[in-house]
Amino acid sequence: MEKIKLNEEFIKLGQALKAAGLVESGVDAKFAIQDGLVKVNGVVETQRGKKLFGGEIISFEGQEVMIEA
């Protein structure tokens, strides 16, 4: 499982997908999230601006990324 270290209090879901290399651009992140392909803590998330904090897990295309505080 890959990990993303937070530099601030939170990271937005679209930014996290890009930072983890799961998508190439913000547009790709937008469509993946809108299409219901991304899960946060096991629940489908459709808000690109969803704030993620330490300990949360993103799932996309069989890959998981943990947000570290």
PQR file with spaces between the fields and no chain letter, atoms N, CA, C, O and H, PARSE charges and radii, in Angstrom:
ATOM       1  N    MET     1       0.836   -1.180    0.000 -0.4000 1.5000
ATOM       2  CA   MET     1       0.000    0.000    0.000 -0.0000 2.0000
ATOM       3  C    MET     1       0.884    1.247    0.000  0.5500 1.7000
ATOM       4  O    MET     1       1.762    1.402    0.848 -0.5500 1.4000
ATOM       5  N    GLU     2       0.639    2.112   -0.947 -0.4000 1.5000
ATOM       6  CA   GLU     2       1.383    3.368   -1.028 -0.0000 2.0000
ATOM       7  C    GLU     2       0.873    4.329    0.044  0.5500 1.7000
ATOM       8  O    GLU     2      -0.262    4.212    0.506 -0.5500 1.4000
ATOM       9  H    GLU     2      -0.074    1.985   -1.636  0.4000 1.0000
ATOM      10  N    LYS     3       1.718    5.274    0.433 -0.4000 1.5000
ATOM      11  CA   LYS     3       1.330    6.256    1.444 -0.0000 2.0000
ATOM      12  C    LYS     3       1.631    7.663    0.947  0.5500 1.7000
ATOM      13  O    LYS     3       2.623    7.891    0.254 -0.5500 1.4000
ATOM      14  H    LYS     3       2.640    5.370    0.058  0.4000 1.0000
ATOM      15  N    ILE     4       0.767    8.597    1.310 -0.4000 1.5000
ATOM      16  CA   ILE     4       0.972   10.011    0.995 -0.0000 2.0000
ATOM      17  C    ILE     4       1.097   10.749    2.316  0.5500 1.7000
ATOM      18  O    ILE     4       0.216   10.652    3.171 -0.5500 1.4000
ATOM      19  H    ILE     4      -0.038    8.412    1.873  0.4000 1.0000
ATOM      20  N    LYS     5       2.177   11.479    2.486 -0.4000 1.5000
ATOM      21  CA   LYS     5       2.411   12.247    3.704 -0.0000 2.0000
ATOM      22  C    LYS     5       1.805   13.631    3.538  0.5500 1.7000
ATOM      23  O    LYS     5       2.089   14.328    2.564 -0.5500 1.4000
ATOM      24  H    LYS     5       2.892   11.558    1.792  0.4000 1.0000
ATOM      25  N    LEU     6       0.968   14.028    4.492 -0.4000 1.5000
ATOM      26  CA   LEU     6       0.343   15.344    4.440 -0.0000 2.0000
ATOM      27  C    LEU     6       1.342   16.433    4.810  0.5500 1.7000
ATOM      28  O    LEU     6       2.099   16.293    5.771 -0.5500 1.4000
ATOM      29  H    LEU     6       0.737   13.462    5.284  0.4000 1.0000
ATOM      30  N    ASN     7       1.337   17.521    4.041 -0.4000 1.5000
ATOM      31  CA   ASN     7       2.150   18.692    4.371 -0.0000 2.0000
ATOM      32  C    ASN     7       1.309   19.725    5.105  0.5500 1.7000
ATOM      33  O    ASN     7       1.835   20.624    5.761 -0.5500 1.4000
ATOM      34  H    ASN     7       0.722   17.635    3.261  0.4000 1.0000
ATOM      35  N    GLU     8      -0.005   19.583    4.984 -0.4000 1.5000
ATOM      36  CA   GLU     8      -0.942   20.487    5.647 -0.0000 2.0000
ATOM      37  C    GLU     8      -1.932   19.645    6.435  0.5500 1.7000
ATOM      38  O    GLU     8      -1.730   18.444    6.614 -0.5500 1.4000
ATOM      39  H    GLU     8      -0.433   18.853    4.451  0.4000 1.0000
ATOM      40  N    GLU     9      -3.007   20.281    6.910 -0.4000 1.5000
ATOM      41  CA   GLU     9      -3.988   19.576    7.734 -0.0000 2.0000
ATOM      42  C    GLU     9      -4.735   18.494    6.956  0.5500 1.7000
ATOM      43  O    GLU     9      -5.081   17.451    7.509 -0.5500 1.4000
ATOM      44  H    GLU     9      -3.170   21.256    6.765  0.4000 1.0000
ATOM      45  N    PHE    10      -4.983   18.752    5.655 -0.4000 1.5000
ATOM      46  CA   PHE    10      -5.743   17.819    4.835 -0.0000 2.0000
ATOM      47  C    PHE    10      -5.289   17.920    3.381  0.5500 1.7000
ATOM      48  O    PHE    10      -4.538   18.823    3.009 -0.5500 1.4000
ATOM      49  H    PHE    10      -4.702   19.600    5.205  0.4000 1.0000
ATOM      50  N    ILE    11      -5.764   16.966    2.561 -0.4000 1.5000
ATOM      51  CA   ILE    11      -5.553   17.012    1.112 -0.0000 2.0000
ATOM      52  C    ILE    11      -6.895   16.669    0.475  0.5500 1.7000
ATOM      53  O    ILE    11      -7.642   15.842    0.998 -0.5500 1.4000
ATOM      54  H    ILE    11      -6.374   16.233    2.863  0.4000 1.0000
ATOM      55  N    LYS    12      -7.195   17.297   -0.645 -0.4000 1.5000
ATOM      56  CA   LYS    12      -8.457   17.016   -1.327 -0.0000 2.0000
ATOM      57  C    LYS    12      -8.299   15.736   -2.146  0.5500 1.7000
ATOM      58  O    LYS    12      -7.206   15.390   -2.594 -0.5500 1.4000
ATOM      59  H    LYS    12      -6.588   17.968   -1.071  0.4000 1.0000
ATOM      60  N    LEU    13      -9.416   15.052   -2.322 -0.4000 1.5000
ATOM      61  CA   LEU    13      -9.400   13.746   -2.980 -0.0000 2.0000
ATOM      62  C    LEU    13      -8.762   13.790   -4.363  0.5500 1.7000
ATOM      63  O    LEU    13      -7.919   12.949   -4.674 -0.5500 1.4000
ATOM      64  H    LEU    13     -10.304   15.333   -1.958  0.4000 1.0000
ATOM      65  N    GLY    14      -9.144   14.745   -5.194 -0.4000 1.5000
ATOM      66  CA   GLY    14      -8.563   14.858   -6.539 -0.0000 2.0000
ATOM      67  C    GLY    14      -7.058   15.042   -6.491  0.5500 1.7000
ATOM      68  O    GLY    14      -6.326   14.444   -7.279 -0.5500 1.4000
ATOM      69  H    GLY    14      -9.829   15.428   -4.941  0.4000 1.0000
ATOM      70  N    GLN    15      -6.594   15.879   -5.557 -0.4000 1.5000
ATOM      71  CA   GLN    15      -5.157   16.125   -5.410 -0.0000 2.0000
ATOM      72  C    GLN    15      -4.441   14.859   -4.942  0.5500 1.7000
ATOM      73  O    GLN    15      -3.327   14.570   -5.378 -0.5500 1.4000
ATOM      74  H    GLN    15      -7.189   16.365   -4.917  0.4000 1.0000
ATOM      75  N    ALA    16      -5.084   14.118   -4.063 -0.4000 1.5000
ATOM      76  CA   ALA    16      -4.479   12.889   -3.547 -0.0000 2.0000
ATOM      77  C    ALA    16      -4.310   11.854   -4.650  0.5500 1.7000
ATOM      78  O    ALA    16      -3.293   11.162   -4.706 -0.5500 1.4000
ATOM      79  H    ALA    16      -5.989   14.352   -3.709  0.4000 1.0000
ATOM      80  N    LEU    17      -5.304   11.744   -5.530 -0.4000 1.5000
ATOM      81  CA   LEU    17      -5.195   10.795   -6.641 -0.0000 2.0000
ATOM      82  C    LEU    17      -4.017   11.156   -7.540  0.5500 1.7000
ATOM      83  O    LEU    17      -3.281   10.277   -7.991 -0.5500 1.4000
ATOM      84  H    LEU    17      -6.130   12.305   -5.485  0.4000 1.0000
ATOM      85  N    LYS    18      -3.841   12.449   -7.800 -0.4000 1.5000
ATOM      86  CA   LYS    18      -2.705   12.885   -8.625 -0.0000 2.0000
ATOM      87  C    LYS    18      -1.389   12.664   -7.901  0.5500 1.7000
ATOM      88  O    LYS    18      -0.430   12.177   -8.499 -0.5500 1.4000
ATOM      89  H    LYS    18      -4.438   13.163   -7.434  0.4000 1.0000
ATOM      90  N    ALA    19      -1.328   13.014   -6.627 -0.4000 1.5000
ATOM      91  CA   ALA    19      -0.088   12.875   -5.850 -0.0000 2.0000
ATOM      92  C    ALA    19       0.369   11.423   -5.771  0.5500 1.7000
ATOM      93  O    ALA    19       1.566   11.140   -5.744 -0.5500 1.4000
ATOM      94  H    ALA    19      -2.107   13.409   -6.141  0.4000 1.0000
ATOM      95  N    ALA    20      -0.593   10.508   -5.736 -0.4000 1.5000
ATOM      96  CA   ALA    20      -0.269    9.080   -5.641 -0.0000 2.0000
ATOM      97  C    ALA    20       0.056    8.481   -7.003  0.5500 1.7000
ATOM      98  O    ALA    20       0.484    7.330   -7.090 -0.5500 1.4000
ATOM      99  H    ALA    20      -1.566   10.738   -5.758  0.4000 1.0000
ATOM     100  N    GLY    21      -0.145    9.257   -8.069 -0.4000 1.5000
ATOM     101  CA   GLY    21       0.129    8.751   -9.408 -0.0000 2.0000
ATOM     102  C    GLY    21      -0.949    7.813   -9.934  0.5500 1.7000
ATOM     103  O    GLY    21      -0.714    7.066  -10.884 -0.5500 1.4000
ATOM     104  H    GLY    21      -0.492   10.192   -7.999  0.4000 1.0000
ATOM     105  N    LEU    22      -2.127    7.849   -9.322 -0.4000 1.5000
ATOM     106  CA   LEU    22      -3.214    6.980   -9.760 -0.0000 2.0000
ATOM     107  C    LEU    22      -3.904    7.537  -11.003  0.5500 1.7000
ATOM     108  O    LEU    22      -4.511    6.788  -11.769 -0.5500 1.4000
ATOM     109  H    LEU    22      -2.317    8.456   -8.550  0.4000 1.0000
ATOM     110  N    VAL    23      -3.811    8.844  -11.200 -0.4000 1.5000
ATOM     111  CA   VAL    23      -4.328    9.498  -12.412 -0.0000 2.0000
ATOM     112  C    VAL    23      -3.264   10.468  -12.899  0.5500 1.7000
ATOM     113  O    VAL    23      -2.386   10.876  -12.139 -0.5500 1.4000
ATOM     114  H    VAL    23      -3.318    9.453  -10.578  0.4000 1.0000
ATOM     115  N    GLU    24      -3.348   10.836  -14.183 -0.4000 1.5000
ATOM     116  CA   GLU    24      -2.334   11.720  -14.750 -0.0000 2.0000
ATOM     117  C    GLU    24      -2.659   13.194  -14.593  0.5500 1.7000
ATOM     118  O    GLU    24      -1.758   14.032  -14.549 -0.5500 1.4000
ATOM     119  H    GLU    24      -4.061   10.504  -14.801  0.4000 1.0000
ATOM     120  N    SER    25      -3.952   13.516  -14.507 -0.4000 1.5000
ATOM     121  CA   SER    25      -4.325   14.933  -14.450 -0.0000 2.0000
ATOM     122  C    SER    25      -5.550   15.125  -13.565  0.5500 1.7000
ATOM     123  O    SER    25      -6.214   14.168  -13.168 -0.5500 1.4000
ATOM     124  H    SER    25      -4.684   12.836  -14.543  0.4000 1.0000
ATOM     125  N    GLY    26      -5.827   16.392  -13.271 -0.4000 1.5000
ATOM     126  CA   GLY    26      -7.010   16.726  -12.500 -0.0000 2.0000
ATOM     127  C    GLY    26      -8.284   16.342  -13.225  0.5500 1.7000
ATOM     128  O    GLY    26      -9.272   15.965  -12.595 -0.5500 1.4000
ATOM     129  H    GLY    26      -5.288   17.169  -13.594  0.4000 1.0000
ATOM     130  N    VAL    27      -8.267   16.437  -14.551 -0.4000 1.5000
ATOM     131  CA   VAL    27      -9.437   16.057  -15.351 -0.0000 2.0000
ATOM     132  C    VAL    27      -9.699   14.559  -15.213  0.5500 1.7000
ATOM     133  O    VAL    27     -10.846   14.140  -15.054 -0.5500 1.4000
ATOM     134  H    VAL    27      -7.465   16.744  -15.063  0.4000 1.0000
ATOM     135  N    ASP    28      -8.638   13.751  -15.273 -0.4000 1.5000
ATOM     136  CA   ASP    28      -8.792   12.302  -15.090 -0.0000 2.0000
ATOM     137  C    ASP    28      -9.353   11.998  -13.699  0.5500 1.7000
ATOM     138  O    ASP    28     -10.213   11.130  -13.545 -0.5500 1.4000
ATOM     139  H    ASP    28      -7.707   14.091  -15.402  0.4000 1.0000
ATOM     140  N    ALA    29      -8.863   12.713  -12.695 -0.4000 1.5000
ATOM     141  CA   ALA    29      -9.352   12.520  -11.322 -0.0000 2.0000
ATOM     142  C    ALA    29     -10.830   12.875  -11.246  0.5500 1.7000
ATOM     143  O    ALA    29     -11.620   12.147  -10.646 -0.5500 1.4000
ATOM     144  H    ALA    29      -8.165   13.417  -12.820  0.4000 1.0000
ATOM     145  N    LYS    30     -11.199   13.994  -11.856 -0.4000 1.5000
ATOM     146  CA   LYS    30     -12.589   14.446  -11.838 -0.0000 2.0000
ATOM     147  C    LYS    30     -13.522   13.382  -12.398  0.5500 1.7000
ATOM     148  O    LYS    30     -14.534   13.056  -11.777 -0.5500 1.4000
ATOM     149  H    LYS    30     -10.557   14.586  -12.344  0.4000 1.0000
ATOM     150  N    PHE    31     -13.191   12.836  -13.566 -0.4000 1.5000
ATOM     151  CA   PHE    31     -14.055   11.844  -14.198 -0.0000 2.0000
ATOM     152  C    PHE    31     -14.086   10.530  -13.417  0.5500 1.7000
ATOM     153  O    PHE    31     -15.145    9.915  -13.292 -0.5500 1.4000
ATOM     154  H    PHE    31     -12.368   13.101  -14.070  0.4000 1.0000
ATOM     155  N    ALA    32     -12.949   10.096  -12.896 -0.4000 1.5000
ATOM     156  CA   ALA    32     -12.910    8.851  -12.111 -0.0000 2.0000
ATOM     157  C    ALA    32     -13.795    8.977  -10.875  0.5500 1.7000
ATOM     158  O    ALA    32     -14.516    8.045  -10.520 -0.5500 1.4000
ATOM     159  H    ALA    32     -12.089   10.596  -12.998  0.4000 1.0000
ATOM     160  N    ILE    33     -13.734   10.140  -10.223 -0.4000 1.5000
ATOM     161  CA   ILE    33     -14.528   10.364   -9.012 -0.0000 2.0000
ATOM     162  C    ILE    33     -16.013   10.472   -9.370  0.5500 1.7000
ATOM     163  O    ILE    33     -16.856    9.855   -8.719 -0.5500 1.4000
ATOM     164  H    ILE    33     -13.148   10.898  -10.511  0.4000 1.0000
ATOM     165  N    GLN    34     -16.331   11.254  -10.401 -0.4000 1.5000
ATOM     166  CA   GLN    34     -17.731   11.416  -10.822 -0.0000 2.0000
ATOM     167  C    GLN    34     -18.355   10.094  -11.251  0.5500 1.7000
ATOM     168  O    GLN    34     -19.546    9.869  -11.035 -0.5500 1.4000
ATOM     169  H    GLN    34     -15.647   11.756  -10.930  0.4000 1.0000
ATOM     170  N    ASP    35     -17.562    9.226  -11.852 -0.4000 1.5000
ATOM     171  CA   ASP    35     -18.066    7.938  -12.335 -0.0000 2.0000
ATOM     172  C    ASP    35     -18.201    6.898  -11.220  0.5500 1.7000
ATOM     173  O    ASP    35     -18.607    5.764  -11.475 -0.5500 1.4000
ATOM     174  H    ASP    35     -16.594    9.409  -12.027  0.4000 1.0000
ATOM     175  N    GLY    36     -17.859    7.283   -9.978 -0.4000 1.5000
ATOM     176  CA   GLY    36     -18.012    6.373   -8.841 -0.0000 2.0000
ATOM     177  C    GLY    36     -16.961    5.291   -8.777  0.5500 1.7000
ATOM     178  O    GLY    36     -17.206    4.222   -8.219 -0.5500 1.4000
ATOM     179  H    GLY    36     -17.529    8.204   -9.771  0.4000 1.0000
ATOM     180  N    LEU    37     -15.785    5.552   -9.343 -0.4000 1.5000
ATOM     181  CA   LEU    37     -14.723    4.542   -9.377 -0.0000 2.0000
ATOM     182  C    LEU    37     -13.772    4.630   -8.183  0.5500 1.7000
ATOM     183  O    LEU    37     -12.909    3.770   -8.009 -0.5500 1.4000
ATOM     184  H    LEU    37     -15.586    6.421   -9.796  0.4000 1.0000
ATOM     185  N    VAL    38     -13.931    5.667   -7.363 -0.4000 1.5000
ATOM     186  CA   VAL    38     -13.006    5.905   -6.249 -0.0000 2.0000
ATOM     187  C    VAL    38     -13.730    5.682   -4.923  0.5500 1.7000
ATOM     188  O    VAL    38     -14.851    6.147   -4.723 -0.5500 1.4000
ATOM     189  H    VAL    38     -14.633    6.366   -7.504  0.4000 1.0000
ATOM     190  N    LYS    39     -13.065    4.961   -4.027 -0.4000 1.5000
ATOM     191  CA   LYS    39     -13.621    4.744   -2.691 -0.0000 2.0000
ATOM     192  C    LYS    39     -12.713    5.387   -1.649  0.5500 1.7000
ATOM     193  O    LYS    39     -11.490    5.387   -1.783 -0.5500 1.4000
ATOM     194  H    LYS    39     -12.153    4.583   -4.190  0.4000 1.0000
ATOM     195  N    VAL    40     -13.332    5.929   -0.619 -0.4000 1.5000
ATOM     196  CA   VAL    40     -12.599    6.452    0.537 -0.0000 2.0000
ATOM     197  C    VAL    40     -13.091    5.663    1.741  0.5500 1.7000
ATOM     198  O    VAL    40     -14.277    5.684    2.068 -0.5500 1.4000
ATOM     199  H    VAL    40     -14.326    5.929   -0.511  0.4000 1.0000
ATOM     200  N    ASN    41     -12.179    4.975    2.388 -0.4000 1.5000
ATOM     201  CA   ASN    41     -12.514    4.127    3.541 -0.0000 2.0000
ATOM     202  C    ASN    41     -13.605    3.106    3.190  0.5500 1.7000
ATOM     203  O    ASN    41     -14.472    2.804    4.010 -0.5500 1.4000
ATOM     204  H    ASN    41     -11.215    4.957    2.122  0.4000 1.0000
ATOM     205  N    GLY    42     -13.546    2.580    1.959 -0.4000 1.5000
ATOM     206  CA   GLY    42     -14.459    1.530    1.544 -0.0000 2.0000
ATOM     207  C    GLY    42     -15.815    2.001    1.029  0.5500 1.7000
ATOM     208  O    GLY    42     -16.658    1.180    0.668 -0.5500 1.4000
ATOM     209  H    GLY    42     -12.842    2.825    1.293  0.4000 1.0000
ATOM     210  N    VAL    43     -16.035    3.327    0.992 -0.4000 1.5000
ATOM     211  CA   VAL    43     -17.315    3.877    0.544 -0.0000 2.0000
ATOM     212  C    VAL    43     -17.079    4.714   -0.715  0.5500 1.7000
ATOM     213  O    VAL    43     -16.152    5.523   -0.759 -0.5500 1.4000
ATOM     214  H    VAL    43     -15.351    3.994    1.286  0.4000 1.0000
ATOM     215  N    VAL    44     -17.917    4.518   -1.738 -0.4000 1.5000
ATOM     216  CA   VAL    44     -17.776    5.291   -2.978 -0.0000 2.0000
ATOM     217  C    VAL    44     -17.920    6.773   -2.664  0.5500 1.7000
ATOM     218  O    VAL    44     -18.858    7.185   -1.982 -0.5500 1.4000
ATOM     219  H    VAL    44     -18.670    3.861   -1.701  0.4000 1.0000
ATOM     220  N    GLU    45     -16.982    7.571   -3.167 -0.4000 1.5000
ATOM     221  CA   GLU    45     -16.983    9.023   -2.939 -0.0000 2.0000
ATOM     222  C    GLU    45     -17.086    9.729   -4.277  0.5500 1.7000
ATOM     223  O    GLU    45     -16.311    9.448   -5.191 -0.5500 1.4000
ATOM     224  H    GLU    45     -16.219    7.236   -3.720  0.4000 1.0000
ATOM     225  N    THR    46     -18.048   10.653   -4.401 -0.4000 1.5000
ATOM     226  CA   THR    46     -18.244   11.357   -5.668 -0.0000 2.0000
ATOM     227  C    THR    46     -17.921   12.847   -5.570  0.5500 1.7000
ATOM     228  O    THR    46     -18.179   13.595   -6.513 -0.5500 1.4000
ATOM     229  H    THR    46     -18.678   10.881   -3.659  0.4000 1.0000
ATOM     230  N    GLN    47     -17.364   13.283   -4.452 -0.4000 1.5000
ATOM     231  CA   GLN    47     -16.976   14.688   -4.284 -0.0000 2.0000
ATOM     232  C    GLN    47     -15.471   14.830   -4.482  0.5500 1.7000
ATOM     233  O    GLN    47     -14.681   14.334   -3.679 -0.5500 1.4000
ATOM     234  H    GLN    47     -17.154   12.675   -3.686  0.4000 1.0000
ATOM     235  N    ARG    48     -15.086   15.506   -5.550 -0.4000 1.5000
ATOM     236  CA   ARG    48     -13.664   15.676   -5.848 -0.0000 2.0000
ATOM     237  C    ARG    48     -12.962   16.484   -4.765  0.5500 1.7000
ATOM     238  O    ARG    48     -11.782   16.263   -4.488 -0.5500 1.4000
ATOM     239  H    ARG    48     -15.728   15.908   -6.202  0.4000 1.0000
ATOM     240  N    GLY    49     -13.686   17.423   -4.149 -0.4000 1.5000
ATOM     241  CA   GLY    49     -13.099   18.281   -3.127 -0.0000 2.0000
ATOM     242  C    GLY    49     -13.162   17.731   -1.726  0.5500 1.7000
ATOM     243  O    GLY    49     -12.871   18.444   -0.766 -0.5500 1.4000
ATOM     244  H    GLY    49     -14.644   17.602   -4.373  0.4000 1.0000
ATOM     245  N    LYS    50     -13.545   16.453   -1.588 -0.4000 1.5000
ATOM     246  CA   LYS    50     -13.625   15.818   -0.265 -0.0000 2.0000
ATOM     247  C    LYS    50     -12.284   15.954    0.439  0.5500 1.7000
ATOM     248  O    LYS    50     -11.245   15.601   -0.119 -0.5500 1.4000
ATOM     249  H    LYS    50     -13.782   15.874   -2.367  0.4000 1.0000
ATOM     250  N    LYS    51     -12.308   16.467    1.671 -0.4000 1.5000
ATOM     251  CA   LYS    51     -11.081   16.639    2.447 -0.0000 2.0000
ATOM     252  C    LYS    51     -10.695   15.314    3.091  0.5500 1.7000
ATOM     253  O    LYS    51     -11.512   14.662    3.742 -0.5500 1.4000
ATOM     254  H    LYS    51     -13.152   16.754    2.124  0.4000 1.0000
ATOM     255  N    LEU    52      -9.452   14.932    2.900 -0.4000 1.5000
ATOM     256  CA   LEU    52      -8.934   13.688    3.479 -0.0000 2.0000
ATOM     257  C    LEU    52      -7.919   14.020    4.560  0.5500 1.7000
ATOM     258  O    LEU    52      -7.075   14.899    4.387 -0.5500 1.4000
ATOM     259  H    LEU    52      -8.788   15.461    2.371  0.4000 1.0000
ATOM     260  N    PHE    53      -8.009   13.319    5.661 -0.4000 1.5000
ATOM     261  CA   PHE    53      -7.121   13.535    6.790 -0.0000 2.0000
ATOM     262  C    PHE    53      -6.316   12.262    7.050  0.5500 1.7000
ATOM     263  O    PHE    53      -6.580   11.226    6.440 -0.5500 1.4000
ATOM     264  H    PHE    53      -8.696   12.605    5.802  0.4000 1.0000
ATOM     265  N    GLY    54      -5.350   12.336    7.941 -0.4000 1.5000
ATOM     266  CA   GLY    54      -4.497   11.196    8.246 -0.0000 2.0000
ATOM     267  C    GLY    54      -5.290    9.956    8.627  0.5500 1.7000
ATOM     268  O    GLY    54      -6.269   10.043    9.369 -0.5500 1.4000
ATOM     269  H    GLY    54      -5.136   13.178    8.436  0.4000 1.0000
ATOM     270  N    GLY    55      -4.870    8.807    8.122 -0.4000 1.5000
ATOM     271  CA   GLY    55      -5.487    7.532    8.439 -0.0000 2.0000
ATOM     272  C    GLY    55      -6.538    7.072    7.436  0.5500 1.7000
ATOM     273  O    GLY    55      -6.994    5.930    7.493 -0.5500 1.4000
ATOM     274  H    GLY    55      -4.075    8.737    7.520  0.4000 1.0000
ATOM     275  N    GLU    56      -6.924    7.955    6.518 -0.4000 1.5000
ATOM     276  CA   GLU    56      -7.937    7.571    5.542 -0.0000 2.0000
ATOM     277  C    GLU    56      -7.285    6.808    4.382  0.5500 1.7000
ATOM     278  O    GLU    56      -6.109    7.001    4.074 -0.5500 1.4000
ATOM     279  H    GLU    56      -6.554    8.883    6.472  0.4000 1.0000
ATOM     280  N    ILE    57      -8.077    5.938    3.749 -0.4000 1.5000
ATOM     281  CA   ILE    57      -7.568    5.088    2.670 -0.0000 2.0000
ATOM     282  C    ILE    57      -8.388    5.302    1.406  0.5500 1.7000
ATOM     283  O    ILE    57      -9.618    5.251    1.427 -0.5500 1.4000
ATOM     284  H    ILE    57      -9.032    5.781    3.999  0.4000 1.0000
ATOM     285  N    ILE    58      -7.683    5.543    0.304 -0.4000 1.5000
ATOM     286  CA   ILE    58      -8.308    5.708   -1.007 -0.0000 2.0000
ATOM     287  C    ILE    58      -8.112    4.411   -1.780  0.5500 1.7000
ATOM     288  O    ILE    58      -7.024    3.836   -1.770 -0.5500 1.4000
ATOM     289  H    ILE    58      -6.684    5.584    0.287  0.4000 1.0000
ATOM     290  N    SER    59      -9.171    3.950   -2.452 -0.4000 1.5000
ATOM     291  CA   SER    59      -9.089    2.764   -3.313 -0.0000 2.0000
ATOM     292  C    SER    59      -9.491    3.166   -4.725  0.5500 1.7000
ATOM     293  O    SER    59     -10.513    3.821   -4.929 -0.5500 1.4000
ATOM     294  H    SER    59     -10.055    4.417   -2.460  0.4000 1.0000
ATOM     295  N    PHE    60      -8.663    2.760   -5.713 -0.4000 1.5000
ATOM     296  CA   PHE    60      -8.952    3.062   -7.112 -0.0000 2.0000
ATOM     297  C    PHE    60      -8.266    2.037   -7.991  0.5500 1.7000
ATOM     298  O    PHE    60      -7.056    1.838   -7.891 -0.5500 1.4000
ATOM     299  H    PHE    60      -7.833    2.227   -5.547  0.4000 1.0000
ATOM     300  N    GLU    61      -9.038    1.380   -8.859 -0.4000 1.5000
ATOM     301  CA   GLU    61      -8.520    0.395   -9.802 -0.0000 2.0000
ATOM     302  C    GLU    61      -7.627   -0.654   -9.143  0.5500 1.7000
ATOM     303  O    GLU    61      -6.562   -0.993   -9.659 -0.5500 1.4000
ATOM     304  H    GLU    61     -10.022    1.542   -8.941  0.4000 1.0000
ATOM     305  N    GLY    62      -8.076   -1.160   -7.998 -0.4000 1.5000
ATOM     306  CA   GLY    62      -7.357   -2.227   -7.313 -0.0000 2.0000
ATOM     307  C    GLY    62      -6.148   -1.775   -6.513  0.5500 1.7000
ATOM     308  O    GLY    62      -5.442   -2.604   -5.939 -0.5500 1.4000
ATOM     309  H    GLY    62      -8.941   -0.884   -7.579  0.4000 1.0000
ATOM     310  N    GLN    63      -5.902   -0.478   -6.467 -0.4000 1.5000
ATOM     311  CA   GLN    63      -4.767    0.041   -5.703 -0.0000 2.0000
ATOM     312  C    GLN    63      -5.289    0.817   -4.498  0.5500 1.7000
ATOM     313  O    GLN    63      -6.359    1.424   -4.545 -0.5500 1.4000
ATOM     314  H    GLN    63      -6.476    0.195   -6.934  0.4000 1.0000
ATOM     315  N    GLU    64      -4.517    0.783   -3.430 -0.4000 1.5000
ATOM     316  CA   GLU    64      -4.904    1.510   -2.222 -0.0000 2.0000
ATOM     317  C    GLU    64      -3.785    2.459   -1.820  0.5500 1.7000
ATOM     318  O    GLU    64      -2.600    2.155   -1.959 -0.5500 1.4000
ATOM     319  H    GLU    64      -3.648    0.290   -3.392  0.4000 1.0000
ATOM     320  N    VAL    65      -4.197    3.617   -1.318 -0.4000 1.5000
ATOM     321  CA   VAL    65      -3.259    4.629   -0.845 -0.0000 2.0000
ATOM     322  C    VAL    65      -3.725    5.108    0.520  0.5500 1.7000
ATOM     323  O    VAL    65      -4.898    5.431    0.706 -0.5500 1.4000
ATOM     324  H    VAL    65      -5.159    3.864   -1.205  0.4000 1.0000
ATOM     325  N    MET    66      -2.806    5.152    1.470 -0.4000 1.5000
ATOM     326  CA   MET    66      -3.146    5.647    2.808 -0.0000 2.0000
ATOM     327  C    MET    66      -2.623    7.067    2.971  0.5500 1.7000
ATOM     328  O    MET    66      -1.504    7.385    2.568 -0.5500 1.4000
ATOM     329  H    MET    66      -1.853    4.889    1.319  0.4000 1.0000
ATOM     330  N    ILE    67      -3.453    7.910    3.570 -0.4000 1.5000
ATOM     331  CA   ILE    67      -3.064    9.279    3.883 -0.0000 2.0000
ATOM     332  C    ILE    67      -2.410    9.265    5.263  0.5500 1.7000
ATOM     333  O    ILE    67      -2.998    8.771    6.225 -0.5500 1.4000
ATOM     334  H    ILE    67      -4.362    7.651    3.898  0.4000 1.0000
ATOM     335  N    GLU    68      -1.210    9.801    5.360 -0.4000 1.5000
ATOM     336  CA   GLU    68      -0.505    9.858    6.643 -0.0000 2.0000
ATOM     337  C    GLU    68      -0.433   11.285    7.128  0.5500 1.7000
ATOM     338  O    GLU    68      -0.125   12.198    6.362 -0.5500 1.4000
ATOM     339  H    GLU    68      -0.732   10.203    4.578  0.4000 1.0000
ATOM     340  N    ALA    69      -0.723   11.478    8.418 -0.4000 1.5000
ATOM     341  CA   ALA    69      -0.668   12.821    9.016 -0.0000 2.0000
ATOM     342  C    ALA    69       0.765   13.245    9.236  0.5500 1.7000
ATOM     343  O    ALA    69       1.014   14.344    9.730 -0.5500 1.4000
ATOM     344  H    ALA    69      -0.974   10.736    9.040  0.4000 1.0000
